[in-house]
Amino acid sequence: MTKPPDIVELQFTNLLGELKSIDLDHKRFREAIKLGKGVDGSSIHLAPIEKSDVVLKPIMETYFQVPWNSVEAARVLCDIYHPAESVSEFGKEREYEYAPRHILKRMLREAEEEGYDFNMSAEMEFFALNNGKPLDLVGYFSPPPLDKGVSLRRDTFKTLMQVGVECEYLHHEVSNGQYEISLRYENALKTADNVMSFKYVAKNIAARKGMTVTFMPKPFAGMNGSGMHMHMSLNQKGRNAFYGREKISEKAKHFIGGLLAHAKAIAALAASTVNSYKRLVAGYEAPVYLCWGFMNRTALIRVPSFNSVKSARVELRMPDPKCNPYLVEAAVLAAGLHGLREKLDPGEPTAKNAYENEGDFEKLPSTLKDALNELEKDKVVGEALGWKVREKYISLKMKEWQEYERDYPEWNPLEITEWERNRYLDTF
């Protein structure tokens, strides 16, 4: 019989997409499965200080024992609840409506009521650093021994598979010391959970090797930044609703129409940092223009090639790995459903190089401030988040922008500043 862990790390995601945690001994953890563990939600941007207590309850399907820890330890993601306000409510607490995971669950229920299941995968790009420098000086699809990150990447992959986070493929990315591990296509909620689990595992495996894994979107000028491309589809009555006679269905096109209509607001969530907008510049395989196309990597939305009904999908190329996956998925689903309800026309797909035909397309926001202004105006995305959540998110992120602007009043999208590295380099 396996010895139970001495310590269980309860983890949860705050509004900014940061992974937070608290350790419990095993006995208290067993109690927390039913009764939860109270924590201060005000210091992590989840609850007002005058009513700061929230309750964490473990999501047992995310539980795993930590294979790299010398102390017997485990971790589990948690849902967040209101504390009981009377004795009769003990064990019957209400889920916290401002928690990012709850917001996504609410949107998934809305889709289910309309007959849809939302599925998604994420391509997790990241840099591995040694003393702040890229681990190697080679690029796309480089094999070992030129690829110095192969051991780190494969150990991360094996550990993820061992703890139940299934992956599809892994390789060296375009930039020096940049890699990708693609998560398996799953229900959207599980994919969001897997994104947070991926970041936790990747950072811990790297730390054990004396390295740093960074999810900063653009840590180095003159190189491609890191994206978190999201592949998605809707199932209806057990069938992929995005598959059609012309490669993709009319429903897929309406979904794309919704994404394009709300892309500027979604940017505030998907590209959620000041540094994100140093990645979203022309010439570095990151989207800049509001367009879609088949197999076109210069477009915001790409329809990848596929050879089966099951694999018909659309890819949103704007998100980066610093985003809050729960909020981004909720916003994307809300936008797509709006496109379906209103039968929004995405226009014709483009086969052009969008970077070389910039006059033909609208642009994404150029800075975090511009994106936040778009989010403030967008009723569909605002309703998906909840108005109080949207207000709080904009307030926190506008403060972040103002802190940057105070030190760097002139916006230079080609400069990576010390402020950005200090703020984003070694964070979740």
Residue pairs with C-beta under 8 A, 6 or more apart in sequence:
3 72
4 26
4 72
5 26
5 65
5 66
5 72
5 73
5 74
6 25
6 26
6 71
6 72
6 73
7 23
7 24
7 25
7 26
7 71
7 72
7 73
7 74
8 23
8 24
8 25
8 26
8 29
8 58
8 73
8 74
8 75
8 76
9 21
9 22
9 23
9 66
9 73
9 74
9 75
9 76
10 21
10 22
10 23
10 24
10 29
10 32
10 37
10 56
10 58
10 75
10 76
10 78
11 19
11 20
11 21
11 75
11 76
11 77
11 78
11 196
11 200
12 19
12 20
12 21
12 56
12 77
12 78
12 79
12 80
12 99
12 101
13 19
13 20
13 77
13 100
13 101
13 196
13 324
13 326
14 20
14 44
14 45
14 46
14 100
15 45
15 46
15 98
15 100
15 324
15 327
15 389
15 392
15 393
15 396
16 45
16 272
16 324
16 393
16 396
16 397
17 100
17 272
17 322
17 323
17 324
17 325
17 327
17 428
18 44
18 427
18 428
19 196
19 199
19 200
19 428
20 44
21 75
22 37
22 39
22 56
24 32
24 37
28 37
29 58
32 56
32 57
32 58
33 57
33 58
33 60
34 91
35 90
35 91
36 55
36 56
36 57
36 81
36 93
37 55
37 56
37 57
38 53
38 54
38 55
38 56
38 83
39 53
39 54
39 55
39 56
40 52
40 53
40 54
41 47
41 52
41 53
41 54
41 80
41 96
42 48
42 49
42 52
43 52
45 392
45 396
46 54
46 80
46 96
46 98
46 99
47 53
47 54
47 96
47 98
53 83
54 80
54 81
54 82
54 83
54 96
54 99
55 80
55 81
55 82
55 83
55 84
55 93
56 78
56 79
56 80
56 81
57 78
57 79
57 80
57 81
57 93
58 76
58 77
58 78
59 76
59 77
59 78
59 79
59 193
60 76
62 76
62 77
62 193
62 197
63 74
63 75
63 76
64 74
64 75
64 76
64 163
64 164
65 72
65 73
65 74
65 163
66 73
66 74
66 75
66 204
67 159
67 162
67 163
68 159
68 204
68 205
68 208
75 200
77 101
77 193
77 196
77 197
79 95
79 99
79 101
79 102
80 95
80 96
80 99
80 101
80 102
81 93
81 94
81 95
81 96
82 93
82 94
82 95
82 96
83 93
84 90
84 91
84 92
84 93
95 102
96 102
97 103
97 106
97 386
98 386
98 388
98 389
98 392
100 324
100 326
100 327
100 330
101 189
101 192
101 193
101 326
103 326
103 327
103 330
103 384
103 385
103 386
103 389
104 188
104 189
104 192
104 326
104 327
104 329
104 330
104 333
105 189
106 330
107 329
107 330
107 333
107 334
107 384
108 118
108 188
108 189
108 333
110 333
110 337
111 117
111 118
111 234
111 333
111 337
114 337
114 340
115 236
115 237
116 234
116 235
116 236
116 241
116 337
117 187
117 234
117 235
117 236
118 187
118 188
118 232
118 234
118 329
118 333
119 185
119 186
119 187
119 188
119 191
119 232
119 233
119 234
119 235
120 185
120 186
120 187
120 188
120 191
120 230
120 231
120 232
120 233
120 329
121 168
121 182
121 183
121 184
121 185
121 186
121 191
121 230
121 231
122 182
122 183
122 191
122 194
122 195
122 228
122 229
122 230
122 231
122 319
122 325
123 180
123 182
123 183
123 227
123 228
123 229
123 231
124 180
124 181
124 182
124 183
124 195
124 198
124 199
124 202
124 228
124 321
125 173
125 178
125 179
125 180
125 226
125 227
125 228
125 321
126 178
126 179
126 180
126 202
126 213
126 214
126 215
126 226
126 321
127 134
127 135
127 175
127 177
127 178
127 179
127 213
127 214
127 216
127 219
127 220
127 226
128 134
128 135
128 149
128 152
128 153
128 177
128 178
128 179
128 206
128 211
128 212
128 213
129 135
129 177
129 211
129 212
129 213
129 214
129 219
130 210
130 211
130 212
132 212
132 425
133 177
134 175
134 176
134 177
134 178
134 220
135 148
135 149
135 152
135 177
135 211
136 142
136 146
136 147
136 148
136 149
136 172
136 176
136 177
137 176
137 177
138 146
138 147
138 172
138 176
139 172
139 173
139 174
139 175
139 176
140 171
140 172
140 173
140 174
141 171
141 172
142 172
143 150
144 150
147 172
148 177
149 172
149 177
149 179
150 172
151 209
152 179
152 205
152 206
152 209
152 211
152 213
153 170
153 179
153 181
154 170
155 205
155 209
156 181
156 201
156 202
156 205
156 206
157 167
157 170
157 181
159 201
159 205
160 166
160 167
160 181
160 197
160 198
160 201
161 167
163 197
163 201
165 183
165 194
165 197
165 198
165 201
166 183
166 184
166 186
166 194
167 181
167 182
167 183
167 184
168 182
168 183
168 184
168 185
169 181
169 182
170 179
170 180
170 181
170 182
171 179
171 180
172 178
172 179
172 180
173 179
173 180
173 224
173 226
174 223
174 224
174 285
175 220
175 223
175 224
175 225
176 220
176 223
178 223
178 224
178 226
181 198
181 202
183 191
183 194
183 195
183 198
184 194
185 191
185 231
186 194
188 232
188 329
188 333
191 325
191 329
192 325
192 326
192 329
195 228
195 321
195 325
196 325
196 428
199 215
199 321
199 428
200 428
202 213
203 212
203 213
203 428
205 213
206 212
206 213
212 425
212 426
214 424
214 425
214 426
215 226
215 320
215 321
215 322
215 427
215 428
216 226
216 273
216 275
216 322
216 420
216 421
216 424
216 425
216 427
217 225
217 226
217 227
217 271
217 273
217 275
217 276
217 278
217 279
217 320
217 321
217 322
217 424
218 225
218 226
218 275
218 276
218 278
218 279
218 416
219 225
219 416
219 421
219 424
219 425
220 416
221 278
221 414
221 415
221 416
223 284
224 284
224 285
224 286
225 278
225 279
225 284
225 286
225 320
226 279
226 320
226 321
227 279
227 286
227 317
227 318
227 319
227 320
227 321
228 319
228 320
228 321
228 323
228 325
229 315
229 316
229 317
229 319
230 315
230 316
230 319
230 328
230 329
230 332
231 304
231 313
231 314
231 315
232 313
232 314
232 315
232 316
232 332
232 336
233 240
233 241
233 242
233 252
233 312
233 313
233 314
234 240
234 241
234 242
234 251
234 255
234 336
235 241
236 251
239 309
240 309
240 310
240 312
241 249
241 251
241 252
242 248
242 249
242 251
242 252
242 255
242 312
242 313
242 314
243 249
243 252
243 309
243 312
244 250
244 251
244 252
244 312
247 294
247 303
247 306
247 312
248 303
248 312
248 314
249 312
251 340
252 303
252 312
252 314
253 345
253 346
254 339
254 340
254 342
254 343
254 344
254 345
254 346
255 314
255 336
255 339
255 340
256 292
256 301
256 314
256 339
256 346
257 339
257 343
257 344
257 345
257 346
258 335
258 336
258 337
258 338
258 339
258 340
258 342
258 344
259 266
259 300
259 301
259 314
259 316
259 332
259 335
259 336
259 339
259 346
260 290
260 291
260 292
260 300
260 301
260 344
260 346
260 347
261 335
261 338
261 339
261 344
262 331
262 334
262 335
262 338
262 378
262 380
262 381
263 290
263 300
263 318
263 335
263 364
264 290
264 364
264 365
264 371
264 374
264 378
265 331
265 371
265 374
265 375
265 377
265 378
265 380
265 381
265 382
266 318
266 328
266 331
266 332
266 335
266 381
267 280
267 318
267 364
267 365
267 371
267 374
268 365
268 368
268 371
268 372
268 374
268 375
268 393
268 394
268 397
269 323
269 324
269 327
269 328
269 331
269 375
269 381
269 393
270 316
270 318
270 319
270 320
270 323
270 328
270 331
270 332
271 277
271 279
271 280
271 318
271 319
271 320
271 323
271 364
271 368
271 371
272 320
272 322
272 323
272 324
272 368
272 397
273 320
273 322
273 368
273 400
273 420
273 423
273 424
274 367
274 368
274 400
274 401
274 404
274 420
274 423
275 322
275 416
275 420
275 423
275 424
276 320
276 322
276 368
277 365
277 366
277 367
277 368
277 371
277 413
278 413
278 414
278 415
278 416
278 420
279 286
279 320
280 286
280 287
280 288
280 318
280 364
280 366
281 288
281 413
281 414
282 288
282 355
282 358
283 355
285 297
286 317
287 298
287 299
287 300
287 317
287 318
287 354
287 364
288 354
288 355
288 358
288 363
288 364
289 298
289 299
289 300
289 354
289 355
289 358
289 360
289 361
289 362
289 363
289 364
290 300
290 361
290 362
290 363
290 364
291 299
291 300
291 301
291 347
291 350
291 354
291 360
291 361
292 299
292 300
292 301
292 302
292 303
292 314
292 346
292 347
292 349
292 350
293 299
293 301
293 302
293 303
293 349
293 350
293 351
293 352
294 302
294 303
294 305
294 349
294 351
295 302
295 303
295 304
295 305
296 302
296 349
296 350
296 351
296 352
296 354
297 317
298 352
298 353
298 354
298 355
299 317
299 350
299 354
300 316
300 317
300 318
300 364
301 314
301 315
301 316
301 317
301 346
302 314
302 315
302 317
303 313
303 314
303 315
303 349
304 313
304 315
306 312
306 313
316 332
318 364
319 328
322 424
322 427
327 385
327 393
330 384
330 385
331 381
331 384
331 385
333 384
334 380
334 381
334 383
334 384
335 380
335 381
338 344
338 380
339 346
350 357
350 360
350 361
352 360
354 360
354 361
364 371
365 371
365 373
365 374
366 411
366 413
367 401
367 411
368 397
368 400
368 401
369 398
369 401
369 405
372 394
372 397
372 398
372 401
375 381
375 382
375 390
375 393
375 394
376 382
376 390
376 394
381 390
382 390
385 393
400 423
403 419
404 417
404 419
404 420
404 423
407 417
407 419
408 417
408 419
